[in-house]
């Protein structure tokens, strides 16, 4: 594992981080000349652009996974204003609709080994998309070819469409077709081997860039770098050019240099403008406004077929392609664009079938595209889906589980006010040593109790507030005992605080007995009006 880091320290580019991976020296399959050189060239560009770069070269599965995990941990506390960029160059393959990036130590004997030996692209996407940054960019110069043709069914060549939308349904795919770029040039009628990368949807704040269209392989090139990375390094140097402009420049350059065989594409859901280098006086790039269908129709009609061809390749958009075909479909350029459009729509249909993952979905794809290069994979996945259904129907326990109503969690918050006795007080009274324990004032305490119950049906949150009597009013009861005895008179007063309103009755008893006169005065609580009684 060759790993090193560097930082540029630009104030404008503060908070930029990149992970660059290049795999060339594969131990069990054909080596690639350019991925390591591509990774080094792009790393140098990123450092110049102010990125703190971590480069991993010729990494095995364990080191590749660790590099992605460490990169995510590094950015966990960098804040949402940071920029996270991941670049991978090397081999990539498609197995039953799932895309895999190949580490250099991959060794497989059968197609099912890839799940254990390779790194699934969707897993990498999940890690990257959990980074708190507002701007996350993933660039893949992969799928150079299928290096395991003797192991994998020929219908598995290339990469498949991947969904990174976190819960978006396949129903969203047709709408996305107006904005998702990239498709293979030419018809696939009669083909038996699927090629290329997959159409994806990106979560907000993300940009996913592929070196070639869905269903096509990318060229490693005969130069120092691959055609895609060479164009990327050159186009990114333009000061102030936003990322969308850079990618359009790359797309047209690679498309022309490969005679239409390789057309880079991207899926963007960026919410913040981004450029590799600042423009004049450090100005930030602005997001370009989108044009309506009418605007595109008017613009393309004002151009020659050749001029309009360059425009639509730059856009690489299904809607723009269809408008071009409606205007120039009978020209040589129109025939090329028609092939690109048909392949794009086919790949969207394939993504829908993979998302639904039912026998009916795959059979519908086969009816529409019986000669597709994906037909054999669709047949296999349709049979697999049927086996799942048969297994479910044969299992009474599974059917019983399906009939159980959905259980939801109900959270009920109950607020009550309760009386809590205060601390007890100790009172000393005059005369002979005597200590009286008197209860303290009653305090009112609010108690909040949360009750969690599992009940069927939708969640209902209920808050119950009950009003209870407020603090108890305290009245004073005075008991005075007066005794007349020979010698000094001692008066003893006992004061007690009791709850509730008090009615006072005074009862005076005078008795004549031999010896000193004793007078007792008592004040007591009675449930009636006060009377004076003399005996």
C-alpha positions in Angstrom: 0.0 0.0 0.0 1.5 3.3 -1.1 -0.2 6.2 0.8 0.9 9.8 1.2 -0.8 13.1 2.0 -0.2 16.7 1.0 -1.9 20.1 1.5 -1.8 23.4 -0.5 -2.9 25.8 2.1 -4.9 28.1 -0.1 -7.3 30.3 1.9 -9.9 30.2 -0.9 -9.8 26.4 -1.0 -9.9 25.8 2.8 -11.7 22.6 3.8 -11.0 20.6 0.6 -10.2 16.9 1.0 -9.6 14.1 -1.6 -9.1 10.4 -1.7 -7.4 9.2 -5.0 -7.1 5.5 -5.7 -5.2 4.0 -8.7 -5.0 0.2 -9.3 -2.7 -1.1 -12.1 -0.8 -4.2 -10.9 -3.5 -6.9 -10.7 -2.1 -10.2 -9.5 -4.6 -12.6 -11.1 -5.6 -10.7 -14.3 -4.3 -8.3 -16.9 -2.4 -5.3 -15.6 -3.3 -1.8 -16.7 -0.7 0.7 -17.7 -2.3 4.0 -16.7 -4.4 3.9 -13.5 -1.4 4.6 -11.2 -0.1 7.3 -13.5 -3.7 8.7 -13.7 -4.0 8.8 -9.9 -0.7 10.6 -9.6 -1.5 13.2 -12.3 -4.9 14.0 -10.8 -3.4 14.1 -7.2 -1.0 16.8 -8.4 -3.8 18.8 -9.9 -5.9 18.5 -6.7 -3.0 19.6 -4.5 -2.5 22.7 -6.7 -6.2 23.4 -6.3 -5.9 23.4 -2.6 -7.0 19.9 -1.7 -5.6 17.9 1.1 -5.0 14.7 -0.8 -4.6 11.0 0.3 -3.4 8.8 -2.5 -3.7 5.0 -2.4 -1.9 3.0 -5.1 -2.2 -0.6 -6.1 -4.4 -1.5 -3.0 -5.9 -4.8 -2.1 -9.5 -5.3 -0.9 -8.7 -4.7 2.8 -6.6 -1.5 2.2 -9.2 -0.2 -0.3 -12.0 -0.6 2.2 -9.9 0.9 5.0 -8.9 3.9 2.8 -12.6 4.8 2.1 -13.5 4.3 5.8 -10.6 6.4 7.1 -11.4 9.1 4.6 -15.0 9.3 5.8 -13.8 9.4 9.5 -11.4 12.2 8.6 -14.3 14.4 7.3 -16.8 13.5 10.0 -16.1 16.7 11.9 -15.0 19.0 9.1 -18.4 20.6 8.7 -20.9 20.9 5.9 -18.8 23.6 4.1 -16.0 21.2 3.3 -15.6 19.5 -0.1 -15.1 15.7 -0.3 -13.8 14.2 -3.6 -13.1 10.5 -4.3 -11.4 9.3 -7.5 -10.9 5.7 -8.6 -9.0 4.4 -11.6 -8.8 0.6 -12.4 -10.9 -2.4 -13.3 -14.7 -2.6 -12.7 -17.2 -5.3 -13.5 -21.0 -5.9 -13.4 -22.4 -9.0 -11.7 -26.2 -9.4 -12.0 -26.9 -5.7 -12.0 -24.4 -4.8 -9.2 -21.2 -2.9 -9.9 -17.9 -3.9 -8.3 -14.5 -2.1 -8.1 -11.6 -4.5 -8.3 -8.7 -4.5 -5.8 -5.4 -5.7 -7.1 -5.5 -8.9 -5.0 -8.9 -10.1 -6.4 -9.0 -13.8 -7.2 -12.2 -15.4 -8.3 -13.2 -18.8 -9.6 -16.9 -18.1 -10.1 -19.1 -15.0 -10.5 -20.4 -15.3 -6.9 -16.8 -14.8 -5.6 -16.9 -11.1 -6.4 -19.2 -10.4 -3.4 -16.3 -11.6 -1.2 -13.3 -10.6 -3.2 -14.2 -7.2 -4.7 -15.7 -3.9 -3.3 -19.3 -3.2 -4.2 -19.7 0.3 -5.6 -23.0 0.9 -3.8 -21.2 0.3 -0.5 -18.6 2.9 -1.3 -21.4 5.3 -2.3 -23.2 4.8 1.0 -20.0 5.7 3.0 -19.3 8.8 0.9 -22.9 10.0 1.0 -22.9 9.9 4.8 -20.1 12.5 4.9 -21.7 15.8 6.3 -20.2 17.9 3.5 -22.6 19.9 1.2 -20.3 19.0 -1.8 -19.4 15.4 -2.5 -17.8 14.4 -5.8 -17.1 10.8 -6.9 -15.1 10.3 -10.2 -14.8 6.8 -11.6 -12.4 6.0 -14.5 -13.2 2.3 -14.3 -14.6 -0.5 -16.4 -11.6 -0.5 -18.8 -12.7 -4.0 -19.9 -14.0 -7.3 -18.3 -10.8 -9.1 -17.2 -12.7 -12.2 -16.1 -14.5 -13.3 -19.3 -13.6 -16.9 -18.6 -15.2 -16.7 -15.2 -18.2 -14.4 -15.7 -21.1 -15.1 -18.0 -20.5 -13.0 -21.1 -23.8 -11.3 -20.3 -22.2 -9.8 -17.2 -19.7 -7.6 -19.1 -19.5 -4.0 -18.0 -21.2 -2.3 -15.1 -24.8 -2.0 -14.2 -27.0 0.9 -13.3 -26.7 1.8 -9.6 -29.2 3.7 -7.5 -27.8 6.0 -4.8 -31.0 7.9 -4.1 -31.6 6.3 -0.7 -35.2 5.2 -1.1 -36.3 6.9 -4.3 -38.5 4.5 -6.3 -38.1 3.5 -9.9 -41.0 5.7 -10.7 -38.7 8.6 -10.4 -36.4 7.3 -13.2 -38.4 8.6 -16.2 -38.5 12.1 -14.7 -34.7 11.9 -14.1 -34.2 10.9 -17.7 -34.5 14.6 -18.7 -31.4 15.5 -16.7 -29.2 12.4 -16.3 -26.4 12.5 -18.9 -24.6 9.9 -20.8 -25.2 6.9 -23.1 -23.5 4.4 -25.4 -23.2 5.4 -29.0 -24.8 2.9 -31.5 -27.4 0.2 -31.4 -27.1 -2.9 -29.4 -29.5 -5.0 -31.5 -28.4 -8.5 -31.6 -25.6 -8.0 -29.0 -25.0 -10.7 -26.5 -22.6 -8.9 -24.1 -23.6 -5.9 -22.0 -21.0 -3.2 -21.8 -20.2 -0.2 -19.6 -21.3 1.6 -16.5 -24.7 2.3 -15.1 -27.1 5.1 -14.9 -27.4 6.4 -11.3 -29.4 9.0 -9.4 -27.4 11.1 -7.0 -28.6 12.3 -3.5 -28.6 16.1 -2.9 -25.2 17.6 -2.6 -23.5 14.9 -4.8 -21.9 14.6 -8.2 -21.1 11.2 -9.7 -18.8 11.3 -12.8 -18.1 8.3 -15.1 -15.4 8.0 -17.7 -17.8 6.4 -20.2 -21.5 6.0 -20.9 -23.8 3.3 -19.4 -23.2 0.0 -21.1 -19.8 1.0 -22.6 -16.2 0.2 -21.7 -13.6 3.0 -21.2 -10.2 3.0 -23.0 -7.0 2.8 -21.0 -5.4 4.7 -23.8 -2.0 4.5 -25.4 -0.6 7.7 -23.9 0.8 8.5 -20.5 -2.8 8.9 -19.2 -6.2 7.5 -20.1 -8.2 9.7 -22.5 -10.7 10.6 -19.7 -8.1 11.5 -17.0 -6.0 13.4 -19.5 -9.0 15.5 -20.5 -10.0 15.9 -16.9 -6.6 17.3 -15.8 -6.5 19.7 -18.7 -10.1 21.0 -18.5 -10.0 21.4 -14.7 -7.1 24.0 -14.9 -9.4 26.6 -16.4 -9.7 29.4 -13.8 -13.2 30.0 -12.6 -14.8 27.3 -14.7 -17.6 25.6 -12.8 -17.7 21.8 -12.6 -20.5 21.5 -15.2 -18.5 23.4 -17.8 -15.4 21.3 -17.1 -17.3 18.1 -17.6 -18.9 19.2 -20.8 -15.4 20.1 -22.1 -14.2 16.6 -21.1 -17.2 14.9 -22.7 -16.7 16.5 -26.1 -13.0 16.0 -26.1 -13.2 12.3 -25.3 -16.1 11.7 -27.6 -14.2 13.1 -30.6 -10.9 11.5 -29.7 -12.6 8.1 -29.5 -14.6 8.6 -32.7 -17.8 8.5 -30.6 -17.0 5.2 -28.9 -16.5 6.7 -25.4 -18.7 9.5 -24.0 -18.2 10.5 -20.4 -21.3 11.2 -18.4 -22.3 12.4 -15.0 -25.2 12.7 -12.6 -25.4 15.9 -10.6 -27.4 17.0 -7.6 -25.0 19.6 -6.4 -26.6 22.4 -4.4 -23.4 24.6 -4.1 -21.3 26.0 -7.0 -17.9 24.4 -7.4 -14.8 25.0 -9.5 -11.2 23.6 -9.1 -9.6 27.0 -9.4 -11.0 30.5 -8.6 -11.8 33.0 -11.3 -10.9 36.7 -11.3 -10.5 38.2 -7.9 -11.4 34.8 -6.3 -15.0 35.0 -7.6 -17.0 31.8 -6.9 -18.7 30.1 -9.9 -22.4 30.3 -10.3 -24.8 27.5 -11.2 -26.0 27.8 -14.7 -29.8 28.2 -15.2 -31.6 25.4 -17.0 -33.2 25.9 -20.4 -36.7 24.9 -21.3 -37.5 22.5 -24.1 -38.6 25.4 -26.2 -35.3 27.2 -25.6 -33.4 24.2 -26.8 -35.6 23.7 -29.9 -35.1 27.3 -30.9 -31.3 27.2 -30.3 -30.7 23.9 -32.2 -32.9 25.0 -35.1 -30.7 28.1 -35.6 -27.6 25.9 -36.0 -26.3 23.6 -38.7 -26.6 19.8 -38.0 -22.9 19.6 -37.3 -22.9 22.6 -35.0 -26.0 21.4 -33.2 -24.3 17.9 -32.8 -21.5 19.4 -30.7 -24.0 21.2 -28.6 -26.1 18.1 -27.8 -23.0 16.0 -27.1 -21.9 18.7 -24.6 -25.2 18.5 -22.9 -25.6 14.7 -23.1 -29.2 14.9 -22.1 -32.0 12.6 -23.3 -34.5 15.5 -23.9 -32.0 17.5 -25.9 -31.1 14.4 -27.9 -34.7 13.8 -28.7 -35.1 17.5 -29.8 -32.1 17.1 -32.1 -33.5 13.9 -33.6 -36.8 15.6 -34.3 -34.9 18.3 -36.2 -32.1 16.5 -37.9 -33.0 12.8 -37.6 -32.4 12.0 -41.3 -28.8 13.4 -41.3 -25.7 11.2 -40.5 -25.3 13.1 -37.2 -29.0 12.5 -36.5 -28.5 8.7 -36.9 -25.7 8.7 -34.3 -27.8 10.7 -31.9 -30.8 8.5 -32.4 -28.6 5.5 -31.4 -27.4 7.3 -28.3 -31.0 8.2 -27.3 -32.3 4.7 -27.8 -29.6 3.2 -25.7 -30.1 5.7 -22.9 -33.8 4.9 -22.7 -33.0 1.2 -22.7 -30.7 1.7 -19.7 -33.4 3.5 -17.8 -35.7 0.6 -18.5 -33.1 -1.8 -17.2 -32.7 0.3 -14.0 -36.5 0.2 -13.5 -36.4 -3.6 -13.8 -33.5 -4.0 -11.3 -35.3 -1.6 -8.9 -38.6 -3.6 -9.0 -36.8 -6.9 -9.0 -39.9 -8.9 -9.9 -40.5 -11.5 -12.6 -43.0 -9.2 -14.3 -40.5 -6.3 -14.4 -37.8 -8.4 -16.1 -40.2 -10.0 -18.5 -41.5 -6.5 -19.5 -37.9 -5.5 -20.2 -37.4 -8.7 -22.3 -40.6 -8.0 -24.4 -39.4 -4.5 -25.1 -35.7 -5.4 -25.8 -35.6 -9.1 -26.8 -32.2 -8.6 -28.5 -30.6 -6.5 -25.8 -27.1 -7.3 -24.5 -28.8 -7.4 -21.1 -31.4 -10.1 -22.2 -29.5 -13.1 -20.8 -29.0 -11.3 -17.4 -32.7 -10.4 -17.4 -33.7 -14.0 -18.0 -31.6 -15.2 -15.1 -32.8 -12.5 -12.7 -36.4 -13.2 -13.7 -36.0 -16.9 -12.9 -34.4 -16.0 -9.6 -37.3 -13.7 -8.7 -39.8 -16.6 -9.5 -37.9 -18.9 -7.2 -38.2 -16.4 -4.4 -42.0 -16.2 -4.9 -42.4 -20.0 -5.0 -40.4 -20.3 -1.8 -42.6 -17.7 -0.1 -45.8 -19.3 -1.3 -44.6 -22.7 0.0 -43.8 -21.4 3.5 -46.9 -21.0 5.7 -44.9 -19.1 8.3 -43.9 -16.4 5.7 -47.6 -16.1 4.6 -48.6 -15.8 8.3 -46.1 -13.0 8.8 -47.4 -11.2 5.8 -50.9 -11.2 7.3 -49.8 -9.7 10.6 -50.9 -6.0 10.8 -48.1 -3.6 10.9 -47.0 -2.7 14.5 -46.3 0.9 15.2 -44.8 2.5 18.3 -47.1 4.9 20.2 -45.5 7.4 22.5 -47.8 8.9 25.1 -46.6 11.7 27.4 -48.5 12.2 30.6 -47.9 15.2 32.8 -49.1 15.2 36.4 -48.7 17.5 39.4 -48.3 15.7 42.7 -48.0 16.9 46.3 -44.7 16.1 47.9 -44.2 16.8 51.6 -41.5 19.3 52.5 -38.7 18.7 54.9 -39.7 18.3 58.6 -38.8 21.1 61.1 -37.8 20.9 64.7 -39.3 23.5 67.1 -38.1 24.1 70.6 -40.7 25.5 73.1 -40.1 27.5 76.3 -40.2 25.8 79.7 -39.0 22.3 80.3 -36.9 21.0 77.5 -39.3 19.8 74.8 -38.8 19.3 71.0 -41.7 19.2 68.7 -41.4 17.8 65.1 -43.5 19.9 62.8 -44.1 18.9 59.1 -42.8 21.4 56.5 -44.9 23.1 53.9 -46.2 20.9 51.1 -44.5 21.3 47.7 -46.0 20.7 44.3 -43.9 18.7 41.9 -44.5 18.1 38.2 -43.9 14.6 37.0 -43.6 13.7 33.3 -44.0 10.1 32.4 -43.4 8.7 28.9 -45.2 5.5 28.1 -44.2 3.5 25.0 -46.6 0.9 23.7 -46.5 -1.3 20.6 -49.9 -1.1 18.9 -51.1 -1.9 15.3 -51.7 0.9 12.9 -50.2 4.4 12.4 -48.4 6.1 15.1 -50.5 8.4 17.3 -48.8 10.7 19.7 -51.1 11.8 22.6 -50.2 14.3 25.4 -52.4 14.3 28.5 -52.2 17.2 30.9 -54.1 17.0 34.1 -54.7 19.9 36.5 -54.5 19.0 40.2 -55.1 21.3 43.3 -52.4 23.8 43.9 -50.4 24.2 47.0 -52.3 23.7 50.3 -52.9 26.8 52.3 -51.5 26.7 55.8 -53.4 28.1 58.9 -52.0 28.5 62.4 -53.5 26.7 65.4 -52.5 28.1 68.7 -53.0 26.2 71.9 -52.4 28.1 75.1 -52.3 26.4 78.5 -52.3 28.7 81.6 -51.8 27.2 85.0 -51.9 29.1 88.3 -49.7 27.4 90.9 -47.8 28.6 93.9 -44.7 30.2 92.7 -43.9 31.7 89.3 -46.3 31.0 86.4 -45.1 29.0 83.4 -46.8 29.5 80.1 -46.4 26.9 77.4 -47.3 27.6 73.8 -47.3 24.9 71.1 -47.7 26.0 67.5 -48.5 23.5 64.8 -49.2 24.0 61.2 -51.8 21.7 59.7 -53.3 21.6 56.2 -56.6 23.2 55.2 -58.6 26.1 56.5 -59.2 26.1 60.3 -62.3 27.1 62.3 -61.5 28.0 65.9 -63.6 27.1 68.9 -62.6 28.5 72.3 -63.6 26.5 75.3 -62.8 27.8 78.8 -63.1 25.6 81.8 -62.9 27.0 85.3 -63.0 24.6 88.2 -62.7 25.3 91.9 -60.7 22.7 93.7 -58.5 22.8 96.7 -55.2 24.4 95.9 -54.3 26.7 93.1 -56.7 27.7 90.4 -56.1 26.1 87.0 -57.4 27.7 83.8 -57.1 25.8 80.5 -57.7 27.6 77.1 -57.8 25.4 74.0 -58.2 26.2 70.4 -59.3 23.3 68.3 -60.6 22.5 64.7 -64.4 22.0 64.5 -66.6 21.7 61.5 -69.1 24.4 62.8 -69.4 28.0 63.8 -67.5 29.0 66.9 -69.4 29.1 70.3 -68.3 30.0 73.8 -69.2 27.4 76.4 -68.9 28.1 80.1 -69.2 25.3 82.7 
